[in-house]
Amino acid sequence: MKKTIALVTGDGSGPEMMVVACAIAIEAAKKDDIEIIFEETPMGWNAYHQFGDTLPKESLERAIEIGTIFFGGVGDFKNDSTIGKEKPEMKPEARALLTLRKRMGLLLNFRPMIYYKALAHLANVKPEMISDKGIQQIWIRFLLQDSYFGNANFLEHSLPNTNSWNVAQLWGIKPKSDVSLNDDIVSDLAYYRKETIEKYFRAAFSYARAKGLPLISIDKANVMARYDYWRKIATRIGKEEFSDVPLTHQLVDSANALLFTPEKLHGVIACGNEHGDILSDGAAAALGSMGMMCSSAINPDTGAAMFESGAGTAPTLAGQNKANPLGRILTAAMMLRHIGAEKGASAIENAVRTVLINGYRTIDLVSGREQPEALLGTEEMGYEVLSCL
């Protein structure tokens, strides 16, 4: 069976990491008799230099049509601070990512953090904090609405000379690109819709049930109205539809402190767009390195999906063969599982674990508590994983 996947190689060190991740995905998928065909759909600053747009219309429409995207990350400091300063609307992290999430309805953002006892010395927490059975933290970030989409969604449906437009002007609700030092007030609108939260929590509870894990819901219900709403809906759905799944509520500030004792966050973790973005990055750092983060964004209704490592583009390492490709490679495993290549996905995950247990490291994974078997570059680490398949 052939499967076409839209490919965004990305900016910074993205292309270097995606070369090895794509090669591994193609090889691993053969275990399930699937032939992967990657079709390039350029986005990011690299696309701007070719086409004058960080989100070319042809790339956007084709990626949406294909429905499955392997995304290498976009954005870099140099272009953000030069071209991006003159044309802020072209900054690709907002222009490309937010547009894809909205157009494709990517509600569920899975970010798994798995602690293995055999690799406890790599974590940035005390090794004794990791139990012999290991720890699973499956972060599911609510990827739509909230504060990242509020202003744009509000203004999109607000026309001049209407009451809502006047409210926007009065309270300083505006696109980020319009903010200036001349403004007296600037605000961000954050919101949740009942239908969307219910869909999200049913998916999160179902996933927790399938994994045999508790659901930990992160909120700020003691202060914020939208998170009181969030907690009420989570509680009702848990009680009425998933009474067999243990549910606990955790305030976001105390959840941040628990990153240092990761077993206390063992489970499926439900969190809003902004909180999920921040906390899961912290969890990746606690696990050992942002370079290990894998991520998927999925529409639970259509199956449309984007697979993007949360590790960013590592622009300071671009062209140096130093960036850690393991986050991209583990993201490829998530992608294979989504398209039905279960054997290939498991093979990749086992290969990455084997390479790390055997002592191979990229520069970001070297700790003062060990002498690595070998310090590898991006390409060499990819080869080691490929050889373990």
C-alpha positions as CSV (number, residue, x, y, z in Angstrom):
1,M,0.0,0.0,0.0
2,K,1.2,3.5,-0.9
3,K,0.7,6.4,1.5
4,T,1.4,10.0,0.5
5,I,2.5,12.4,3.3
6,A,3.0,16.2,3.0
7,L,6.5,17.1,4.0
8,V,7.6,20.4,5.5
9,T,11.4,20.2,5.9
10,G,11.4,23.5,7.8
11,D,13.9,26.1,8.9
12,G,17.1,26.1,10.9
13,S,18.3,22.6,11.6
14,G,15.0,21.2,10.6
15,P,16.0,20.0,7.1
16,E,19.0,18.1,8.6
17,M,16.9,16.3,11.1
18,M,14.1,15.6,8.7
19,V,16.4,13.9,6.2
20,V,17.2,11.2,8.7
21,A,13.7,11.0,10.2
22,C,12.2,10.5,6.7
23,A,14.7,7.8,5.8
24,I,13.9,6.0,9.0
25,A,10.1,6.4,8.5
26,I,10.3,5.0,5.0
27,E,12.3,2.0,6.1
28,A,10.3,1.2,9.2
29,A,6.9,1.4,7.3
30,K,8.1,-1.5,5.1
31,K,7.5,-3.7,8.1
32,D,3.8,-3.1,7.6
33,D,4.0,-3.3,3.8
34,I,3.4,0.4,3.5
35,E,5.4,2.5,0.9
36,I,5.6,6.1,2.1
37,I,5.9,8.8,-0.5
38,F,6.8,12.2,0.9
39,E,5.6,15.2,-1.2
40,E,7.3,18.5,-0.3
41,T,4.9,21.4,0.6
42,P,7.4,24.2,1.5
43,M,6.5,26.5,4.5
44,G,8.6,28.7,6.7
45,W,11.3,31.2,6.0
46,N,12.8,28.8,3.5
47,A,9.6,29.0,1.5
48,Y,9.6,32.8,1.8
49,H,13.0,33.0,0.1
50,Q,11.6,30.9,-2.8
51,F,8.1,32.1,-3.1
52,G,7.8,35.4,-1.1
53,D,5.5,33.8,1.5
54,T,6.1,31.7,4.6
55,L,2.8,29.9,3.8
56,P,2.5,29.6,0.0
57,K,-1.1,29.0,-1.0
58,E,-0.2,26.0,-3.1
59,S,1.6,24.4,-0.2
60,L,-1.3,25.0,2.2
61,E,-4.0,23.7,0.0
62,R,-2.0,20.6,-1.0
63,A,-1.1,19.8,2.6
64,I,-4.7,20.0,3.6
65,E,-5.8,17.9,0.7
66,I,-3.3,15.2,1.6
67,G,-4.4,15.3,5.2
68,T,-1.3,14.0,6.9
69,I,1.7,16.3,7.4
70,F,5.2,15.6,8.6
71,F,6.3,19.0,9.8
72,G,9.9,19.9,10.4
73,G,9.4,23.2,12.4
74,V,9.5,26.8,11.1
75,G,11.1,30.0,12.3
76,D,14.6,31.3,13.1
77,F,16.0,34.2,15.0
78,K,17.7,35.9,12.1
79,N,14.7,36.1,9.7
80,D,12.3,36.7,12.6
81,S,14.2,39.8,13.7
82,T,14.8,41.2,10.1
83,I,12.2,40.3,7.6
84,G,9.8,39.5,10.4
85,K,10.3,42.9,11.9
86,E,9.3,44.6,8.7
87,K,6.5,42.1,7.9
88,P,5.3,40.6,11.2
89,E,2.4,38.9,9.4
90,M,4.9,36.6,7.7
91,K,6.4,35.2,10.9
92,P,5.8,31.5,10.2
93,E,5.2,30.1,13.7
94,A,1.9,32.0,13.8
95,R,1.2,32.2,10.0
96,A,1.8,28.5,9.2
97,L,1.2,26.7,12.4
98,L,-2.0,28.5,13.6
99,T,-3.5,28.4,10.1
100,L,-2.9,24.7,9.7
101,R,-4.3,23.9,13.1
102,K,-7.4,26.0,12.4
103,R,-8.0,24.9,8.8
104,M,-7.5,21.2,9.6
105,G,-9.4,21.3,13.0
106,L,-6.4,19.9,14.9
107,L,-7.9,19.8,18.4
108,L,-5.8,17.2,20.1
109,N,-2.0,17.7,20.6
110,F,-0.4,14.6,21.9
111,R,3.0,15.1,23.6
112,P,4.2,11.9,25.3
113,M,7.1,12.0,27.9
114,I,8.3,8.6,28.8
115,Y,10.8,8.1,31.6
116,Y,12.7,4.8,31.5
117,K,14.5,3.7,34.6
118,A,17.5,2.5,32.5
119,L,17.8,6.1,31.2
120,A,17.1,7.9,34.5
121,H,20.6,9.4,34.5
122,L,19.6,11.4,31.4
123,A,16.7,13.2,33.1
124,N,17.1,16.6,34.6
125,V,15.5,15.4,37.8
126,K,17.0,13.2,40.6
127,P,17.3,9.6,39.3
128,E,15.6,8.3,42.4
129,M,12.4,10.2,41.3
130,I,12.0,7.7,38.5
131,S,10.5,4.4,39.7
132,D,11.5,1.0,38.4
133,K,8.4,0.6,36.3
134,G,9.0,3.9,34.6
135,I,6.7,6.9,34.2
136,Q,4.3,7.8,31.4
137,Q,3.2,11.4,31.0
138,I,0.9,11.7,28.0
139,W,0.2,15.4,27.6
140,I,-2.8,16.2,25.5
141,R,-2.9,19.9,24.8
142,F,-6.2,21.5,23.7
143,L,-4.9,23.0,20.5
144,L,-7.7,25.4,19.4
145,Q,-9.5,28.4,20.9
146,D,-8.1,29.6,24.3
147,S,-5.8,32.7,24.2
148,Y,-3.9,31.7,21.0
149,F,-7.0,32.0,18.7
150,G,-9.3,34.3,20.7
151,N,-8.4,37.7,19.1
152,A,-8.3,36.3,15.5
153,N,-11.6,34.4,15.9
154,F,-13.3,37.4,17.5
155,L,-12.2,39.9,14.9
156,E,-13.0,37.4,12.1
157,H,-16.6,37.5,13.0
158,S,-16.7,41.2,14.0
159,L,-17.5,43.7,11.2
160,P,-16.9,47.5,11.5
161,N,-19.9,49.6,12.8
162,T,-21.2,46.7,14.9
163,N,-21.2,46.5,18.7
164,S,-18.6,43.8,18.8
165,W,-16.2,45.9,16.7
166,N,-16.7,48.7,19.1
167,V,-16.0,46.4,22.0
168,A,-12.8,45.3,20.3
169,Q,-11.6,48.8,19.9
170,L,-12.5,49.8,23.5
171,W,-10.7,46.9,25.1
172,G,-7.7,46.8,22.7
173,I,-8.5,43.4,21.1
174,K,-6.4,43.3,18.0
175,P,-4.1,41.1,15.9
176,K,-0.6,40.8,17.2
177,S,0.8,42.5,14.1
178,D,-1.2,45.7,14.9
179,V,0.2,46.2,18.4
180,S,2.2,49.4,18.8
181,L,3.7,51.6,21.5
182,N,0.9,54.1,20.8
183,D,-1.8,51.7,22.2
184,D,-3.2,52.7,25.6
185,I,-4.6,49.2,26.2
186,V,-4.0,45.8,24.6
187,S,-5.8,42.6,25.5
188,D,-6.1,39.0,24.5
189,L,-9.4,37.3,24.3
190,A,-9.4,33.7,25.6
191,Y,-12.4,31.5,25.3
192,Y,-13.7,27.9,25.2
193,R,-16.9,26.6,23.5
194,K,-18.9,23.9,25.2
195,E,-19.1,21.6,22.2
196,T,-15.3,21.7,21.6
197,I,-14.4,21.1,25.3
198,E,-16.8,18.2,25.5
199,K,-15.3,16.7,22.3
200,Y,-11.8,17.2,23.7
201,F,-12.5,15.6,27.1
202,R,-14.3,12.6,25.6
203,A,-11.2,11.9,23.4
204,A,-8.8,12.4,26.4
205,F,-10.9,10.2,28.7
206,S,-11.1,7.5,26.0
207,Y,-7.3,7.6,25.5
208,A,-6.7,7.3,29.2
209,R,-9.1,4.4,29.5
210,A,-7.4,2.6,26.6
211,K,-4.0,3.2,28.2
212,G,-5.2,2.2,31.7
213,L,-4.0,5.5,33.1
214,P,-5.6,8.2,35.2
215,L,-6.6,11.5,33.7
216,I,-5.1,14.6,35.3
217,S,-6.9,17.8,34.3
218,I,-4.8,21.1,34.6
219,D,-6.7,24.4,35.1
220,K,-6.7,27.7,37.0
221,A,-10.3,27.3,38.2
222,N,-9.5,29.2,41.5
223,V,-9.1,32.4,39.5
224,M,-10.3,32.2,35.9
225,A,-13.9,31.8,34.7
226,R,-13.0,29.8,31.6
227,Y,-11.1,27.3,33.7
228,D,-13.9,27.0,36.2
229,Y,-16.0,26.1,33.1
230,W,-13.3,23.7,32.0
231,R,-13.3,21.9,35.4
232,K,-17.1,21.7,35.5
233,I,-17.3,20.0,32.1
234,A,-14.4,17.6,32.9
235,T,-16.1,16.6,36.1
236,R,-19.5,16.0,34.5
237,I,-18.1,14.0,31.6
238,G,-15.9,11.9,33.9
239,K,-18.8,11.2,36.3
240,E,-21.4,10.4,33.7
241,E,-19.4,8.7,30.9
242,F,-16.0,7.6,32.3
243,S,-16.5,6.7,35.9
244,D,-13.9,3.9,35.5
245,V,-11.2,6.4,34.7
246,P,-9.7,8.1,37.8
247,L,-9.9,11.9,37.5
248,T,-7.9,14.5,39.4
249,H,-7.8,18.3,39.1
250,Q,-4.5,20.1,39.3
251,L,-3.9,23.8,39.4
252,V,-1.4,24.9,36.7
253,D,1.0,26.6,39.2
254,S,1.3,23.4,41.4
255,A,1.5,21.3,38.2
256,N,4.6,23.3,37.3
257,A,6.2,22.4,40.6
258,L,5.4,18.7,40.1
259,L,7.6,18.6,37.0
260,F,10.5,18.0,39.4
261,T,8.7,14.9,40.8
262,P,7.5,13.4,37.5
263,E,5.8,10.3,39.0
264,K,3.1,12.6,40.5
265,L,2.1,13.5,36.9
266,H,2.0,9.8,35.8
267,G,-1.1,9.6,33.5
268,V,-2.9,11.4,30.7
269,I,-2.7,15.1,31.3
270,A,-5.4,17.4,29.9
271,C,-4.5,21.0,29.5
272,G,-5.5,24.1,27.7
273,N,-3.7,25.6,24.7
274,E,-1.5,28.1,26.6
275,H,-0.9,26.0,29.7
276,G,-0.2,22.9,27.6
277,D,2.3,24.7,25.5
278,I,4.3,25.9,28.5
279,L,4.0,22.9,30.8
280,S,4.9,20.3,28.1
281,D,8.0,22.2,27.1
282,G,9.0,22.1,30.8
283,A,8.3,18.4,31.0
284,A,10.5,17.8,28.0
285,A,13.3,19.7,29.7
286,A,12.8,17.6,32.8
287,L,12.9,14.5,30.7
288,G,16.3,15.4,29.5
289,S,16.2,17.6,26.4
290,M,13.7,19.5,24.2
291,G,15.4,17.5,21.4
292,M,13.6,14.4,22.6
293,M,10.1,15.8,22.3
294,C,7.7,14.2,19.8
295,S,4.3,15.5,19.1
296,S,1.1,15.0,17.0
297,A,-1.9,17.2,16.3
298,I,-5.1,15.4,15.3
299,N,-8.6,16.1,14.3
300,P,-10.7,13.5,16.1
301,D,-13.5,13.7,13.6
302,T,-11.7,13.5,10.3
303,G,-8.4,11.9,11.2
304,A,-6.5,14.8,9.6
305,A,-3.1,15.1,11.4
306,M,0.1,17.0,11.6
307,F,3.2,15.4,13.1
308,E,5.7,18.0,14.5
309,S,8.4,17.5,17.0
310,G,8.1,20.1,19.8
311,A,11.8,20.7,19.7
312,G,11.8,23.7,17.4
313,T,14.3,24.4,14.6
314,A,17.5,24.7,16.6
315,P,18.7,27.6,14.3
316,T,22.0,28.1,16.2
317,L,23.0,24.6,15.2
318,A,22.0,24.8,11.6
319,G,24.5,23.3,9.1
320,Q,26.7,21.9,11.9
321,N,25.4,18.4,12.1
322,K,24.8,18.7,15.8
323,A,21.1,18.9,16.3
324,N,19.4,16.0,18.1
325,P,17.1,14.2,15.5
326,L,15.5,11.8,18.0
327,G,12.4,14.0,18.6
328,R,11.8,14.0,14.8
329,I,12.4,10.3,14.7
330,L,10.0,9.6,17.5
331,T,7.5,11.9,15.9
332,A,7.8,9.7,12.8
333,A,6.9,6.7,14.9
334,M,3.7,8.5,16.0
335,M,2.9,9.2,12.3
336,L,3.4,5.6,11.4
337,R,1.1,4.4,14.1
338,H,-1.5,6.9,12.9
339,I,-1.4,5.5,9.3
340,G,-1.6,1.9,10.5
341,A,2.1,1.0,10.5
342,E,2.1,-0.4,14.1
343,K,5.1,-2.7,13.6
344,G,7.2,0.1,12.1
345,A,6.2,2.5,14.9
346,S,7.2,0.1,17.6
347,A,10.4,-0.7,15.8
348,I,11.4,3.0,15.8
349,E,10.6,3.4,19.4
350,N,12.6,0.3,20.4
351,A,15.5,1.4,18.2
352,V,15.7,4.8,19.8
353,R,15.6,3.3,23.3
354,T,18.3,0.8,22.3
355,V,20.6,3.4,20.9
356,L,20.3,5.5,24.1
357,I,20.8,2.5,26.4
358,N,23.9,1.6,24.4
359,G,25.4,5.0,25.3
360,Y,25.1,7.0,22.1
361,R,24.4,10.7,22.6
362,T,24.0,13.9,20.8
363,I,25.6,17.0,22.4
364,D,22.4,18.0,24.2
365,L,22.1,14.7,25.9
366,V,25.5,14.5,27.5
367,S,25.3,14.9,31.3
368,G,28.0,15.2,33.8
369,R,27.0,11.9,35.3
370,E,28.1,9.7,32.5
371,Q,30.8,9.1,29.9
372,P,28.9,8.5,26.6
373,E,29.9,5.6,24.4
374,A,30.0,8.0,21.5
375,L,29.1,11.6,20.9
376,L,27.3,11.6,17.5
377,G,26.1,14.2,15.1
378,T,22.6,14.5,13.6
379,E,23.4,12.2,10.6
380,E,25.3,9.6,12.7
381,M,22.6,9.3,15.3
382,G,20.1,8.7,12.5
383,Y,22.3,6.0,11.1
384,E,22.5,4.3,14.5
385,V,18.7,4.3,14.9
386,L,18.3,3.0,11.3
387,S,20.8,0.2,12.0
388,C,18.8,-0.9,15.0
389,L,15.5,-1.3,13.1
